[in-house]
Amino acid sequence: MRLLLDTHTFIWFVTNSPKLSVIVRSLIEDENNEKLLSTASLWEMAIKQSTGKLSFSLPFREFIEQQLSRNSTELLNINLDHITVVATLPFHHRDPSIGF
């Protein structure tokens, strides 16, 4: 199964948060599943860290690289095609990172 982890899911997983359900944790831990994390999530985490709303036990880059490697998670880059599709989606809610 291919899993695209959103920002919260990735943070909760790597920090061992009880906010992450047992089912989701087991899916991420399953070595047969492909784990992806968007570079947009990294950008969001970097912004949150710079504003003091998020911190990790290591410097940002070191922590992220360690967790990506440790958890066999690949980065999913964003290109113009992806952004173009987003521009055509119906409006459902505000920026989800606002309440983070």
Sequence and secondary structure as in RCSB ss.txt:
>XXXX:A:sequence
MRLLLDTHTFIWFVTNSPKLSVIVRSLIEDENNEKLLSTASLWEMAIKQSTGKLSFSLPFREFIEQQLSRNSTEL
LNINLDHITVVATLPFHHRDPSIGF
>XXXX:A:secstr
 EEEE HHHHHHHHTT TTS HHHHHHHH TTSEEEEEHHHHHHHHHHHHTTS   SS HHHHHHHHHHHTTEEE
E   HHHHHHHHHS   SS GGGG 
